[in-house]
Amino acid sequence: MSERMTVSYQKKPCYDIIFERDFQALSEELKALDFAQKKLCIITDSNVGALYASEVEKAVSSVCADTDIFTFSAGEENKNLDTVKALYSFLIEKHYTRKDCLAALGGGVTGDLTGFAAATYLRGIDFIQIPTTLLSQVDSSIGGKTGVDFDQYKNMVGAFHMPRLVYMNLSTLSTLEPRQYYSGFAEAMKSALISDARYYEWLVANLYEICDREPDAMEEMVRRSCDIKRKIVENDPTEKGERALLNLGHTIGHAVEKAKDFSLTHGECVALGCVAAAFISWKKELLSMEEYYEIRDMFVPFNLPISVDDLDREQILALTKSDKKMEEGHIKFVLLQKIGRAVLDTTVTEEEILAAIDEINFTEEDEHE
């Protein structure tokens, strides 16, 4: 297949996204970037490393002067400064210099953490993204946004640091457990909702092919999602305006994610956050009631939640106020004017947020109604 999509930064080509179905072409891509005779540290988690680390190391060993593998325990709870500190120590002990490179092999947690380490180790070294999950392929590996969680605050510490390459082996999607696969779909749906009604219609029309993980359907979904994000980050690389639209569903979603101690996946929380944002959009008369219910119900066939048990509404509200997307004391919400068109809004009230939380909150009282 071998397709290529170039992402620009400040109107100049910056890095390519490579779409493949194996790791064989990775060595040639590294040669083209003049990585020959440089050291490469493959950073991965305990789940992905067992599946692909040795295969990637074998693919790049003919090009790089030396390779190392740094493995951390899988899970969002390990996306923190302690793990970054352990990685710094590993790189120092292995004598990595500013001329060397890091490779993020895994999902969004690995990509964000590796990118942040690359941005800050020796004031910045090169890194590449090798995303292996649907969520990281359609969203988090693109755009250079890196970071780690700090205490209860998600992605509060971070930096913008562009990768030199994003290499997608789409066959890795076949090994994802179903929950992780559908988690990634939430970000694909988000992309469609904010800027491409035709893509939304395509996702709905290809529901069965996507759920069955048909290779052509997965490739089309990943490619179209990447193209949406590419256009947005090219226009606004450091989130001064339009790029904030990519946060649809993330304000309340991040709050739910933390309140539930990461027992829900990121994508599940994004789905819940999108439902809440669409509900607010309806109540503010941006969406019709029919549009709201269509958006809400379209998450269901992709095995994503539209409600969650026993949320503490005041806790969720408090967590949204600690979100890094606050602006002059107001929460910067992404709302929908229609399917395919999102807007930024800083007028959402506490009462509207609480009503949206109640909409996705399934309590014992609901069960007995």
N, C-alpha and C positions, 0 to 999 in steps of 0.2 A: 504493500500500500504506500508507505513512505510519503506522507504529506508534510508540508512545512507552512507555518504561519509566522510572520515577522511582527514583533511588537516594537513600536518606536517609543523613544523617550525624548522629549523636547524636539519633536519633529525629525529625529534621526533614528535609523534602525538601531535597536539596542540588543535584542536577543531573539532567538527563534524558538517556537514551539514545534517540536517534532512529533508526529503521530506515527507510531510503529506498532507491530504486534509481537515484537521480541526485543531483546537487548543487543542484537548483533551489530546494528549500525552505530552503537554508542561510541565505539573506539574511533571511528572515522569522524564523528562529530567533535570529539575531544581533540583530535589532530587538527581539525580545521580551526579550532580556537587556540592553537599553539600551546596546548597543555602537555605536549610531549616533554618528557624528562622532568615533569613537576610531580610533587607528591600529592596524592589524593586521599582524603579521609572520608570514608563512607559512613554516614551517620544514620542509624536506623533504630527501630524499637525491637523489643524481644519477639513480637509476633512476625513482623515483616522480615526481620533479619534471618529468621529460620527458613523462610521461603526463598528469598531472593539475594541475600547479601553475597553469598559465594558466587552466584551466577554473574552478578554485576562486577564483582572483583575480577573474575576471570575475563570478562569482556573488556575491562579497561587496563588490565595488567600489561598488555602488549604496548601500550602507549605511555603510561605513567611510569615515572622513575621508581616509585614505591607506592604501595597502598596499605591502608589500615582500615579497620572496622571498629567503630565505637557504637556500642549497643546500650540503650537505656531501657528501663522497664516500661512496657506499653501502658498508655492511659493518660488522659487529660490531666490527672492529678500530678503527673511528672513533668508537665510543661511549665517549669518554674526555674528560678535562678539557681537553685541547688543543682539541677541537672546541667545547666549552662556552666556552672563552676566546675563540675566534674569534667565536662568537655574541654574547658580551658586547660585544666591540669593535664589531660590526656594529650592535647596538642602541644603544650609546652614540653612535656616529657619526650614526645616524639620529634621535637625540634621542627615544628611547622613554622615556615616563614611567610612573609607577606606575598611571596611569589607562588605559594602553593594554593590548594583548592579544597573546598569541602563539597560533599555531595549528599543531598537530603534524599534518602530512599525511604519512602513511606507515605503516610497520609498527612493531613493538615497539621497535626501536632509536631511531627518531625520536620516538616517544611518550615513552619514558623520558628521553631526553636533553632534549627540549623541556620536559617537566614539571619536571625538575631545574633547568633554567635559569630557568623561571618562578618556582620556589620561592625562588630565591636572588638573582635580579636585582632590585636596589632593595628587598631584603628581602621580595620576593614580589609578583608581578603575576598577573593572570588569564591562563588559557590554556584552549584547547578542544582536544579530540581529534577528528581526522578519520582514523580508522584505515582503511587500504586493503588490509591482508592478513588472512587468516583468523586467524592467530595473534593479531594485535592486536585483531580484532573479538571473538573469543570470550574473550579473557583480558586482555591487558596494558593496554588502554585504559581499563579499569574499575578503580576502587578507589583512585586517587590515589597509588599507589606509584611513585616516580620514582627515577632514579639512573643512574650511569655506572660503567664498569669502571675499576679502578685497578691498573695493572701486570697481574699474573696473576689478580687477585681480581675476580670478576664481581659487579657491582652493589654494590661495597663502599662507595661514596660515594653518598648519596641522601637523600631527604626524602619525607615524606608531604605531598602538595599536591593537593587535589581539583580536577578540571577544572570549568569552568562548564557544559560541554556535551560530549557524545560524539555525533558525527554520523556514522552509518554509511551509506555508499552501497554497498549490497551488490553492485551491478554491477561494482565494482572487482575482485571475486574472479575474474571471468572472464578478466582479463588476467594473473593470476598464472601463472608457470611452474609446471609440475606439482610439482616438488620443494618449492617454497615453499608451495603449496596443501596438500600432504600434511603438511608440517611443522606447519602450523597445526592440522591435525586431531589431532595428538598432545595438544594442550591441551584440545580438546573431549572426547577420550577420557578424559583425566585428570579433568575435571569430573564425568563420569559415574561413574568408578571411585570417587571419594571420597564421593559423596553421593546418587546417583540411579540405582538399578539399572534402573528403567524406561527412563530415557534411554539407558543402555547398550544395552538390548535394542532400542530404536528405532534407534540407530546401526548395530547389526548388521543389523537387518531392512532398513535403507535403504542398505546398502552400495553397491549399484550406482548408485542415484540420487545419492548423495554423490560418488562417483567420477566420475560423468558431469556433475557440477556443475549439476544441475537446480535452477533458481532457487527453487522452493518448498522443496525439501529443504535447500538452503543456508540459506535464511531461517529455517527451523525449527531447524536446528542452531545457528545463531548466537544466535537468541532464547533457546533453552533453556539454552545455555551461559552467556549473560549473566545469566539469571535465577538460576542456581546461584551465580555469583560475586556478584551483587547481594546475595543473602540472607546470604552469608558475610561480606562486607565491612561490611554494615550491622550485623551482630552484633559484629564485631571489626575496626574500621577501621584500627587501628594494630598489628595482629598481636601481640596479647598472649596469644592462645590459639587459637581456632578457625580464624582466617585462615591459620595455619601449615599447615593441611591442604592448602591450595592448592599447597604445595611438593612434593606427591607426585612422585617421579621427579627432583627438581631437585638433590638433594645429590650423588648420583653423576653425574647428568646434567651438571651444571655442571663437575664435575671432568673428565669425558670431553671436554666442549666445549673446555676450556682445553688439555688434554693433546694434543688433535688440532689445536691452533692454529686453531680455528674453521673447519676444513675440513668439519665436519658442521654442519647447521643446528641451531638451538636446539631445534626440535621433534623432530628425529631423536635428539638427546641426551636429551630428556625421555622419549621412547619407551624408549630403552635404560635410563634411570634407573627408569622404571616397572617394566620387566621385572626389574631388580635388586631393587627394593623388594618386588615380589610374590614373588620367590624367597626373600628374607629372611623374609617373612611366612609362607611355606610352611614353611621350616625352623624357625621359631619356633612352628609348629603353630597359626597363626592362620587360614591358608588350607589347604584340602585340596590334594593334588597335582593333582587334576583342575581345580580353580579356577585354580591357578597356570598350568597349561599352556593353559587357555582364554584367560586374560588375555594371556599371552605371544603366542600365535598370532593373536590378533585384531588385532595391529598389522600383520601381514604383508599382508593384502589392501588395506590403505591405504598400501602402499608405504613403510612405516616399518621401520627395522632392528630386529632383536632380538639381533644380535651385531655386533661390530666387530673389525677386524683388529688384532692385535698391540698390545694395551694393556700398558703397564708397570704392573703391579698395585700396586707400592709407590708409584709416582708418583700414581696415582689415590687411593690411601689417604691419602697426605700432603695432596693437594689437598682431600679431603673434610674434613680437620681444620682447614684454613684457611677453611672455609665460614663465612659470617656467621651461620649458624643454630646455631653451637655454643652450648651452655648449660652453664655450670659444668664445663667440661672434657669434656662429653659431646656427641656429635653428636645433634642432635634429628632423628630420622628420622620420616617419615610411612610407616606400614605399613597394610596392608589386613586387616580382619577378614573381609570378604566383599566381593563386588562391590557398590558403593554405600555402603560404610561404612569410613571411614579413621580411624586413631588415631595420636596422637603417641607416640613411644617413645624414651626416652633410654638404653635398656639394650643397644642393638645393639653387639656387640663387634667388635674389629678382625678377628678370625677370621671372623665372619659377613659383614663387609663384603668381605673378601678372597675369600670363597667366592662372593659375589654378583658380584664383578668377574670371577672366573674363569668364571662362568656366561654372561656376555655377551662374553667374550674369545675370539675365534676366532684360533687360532694355526696355524702350519705343521703342528704335531703333529696337530691336529684334522683337517686336510685329508687326512692320510695314514691316519687311522683307518678 
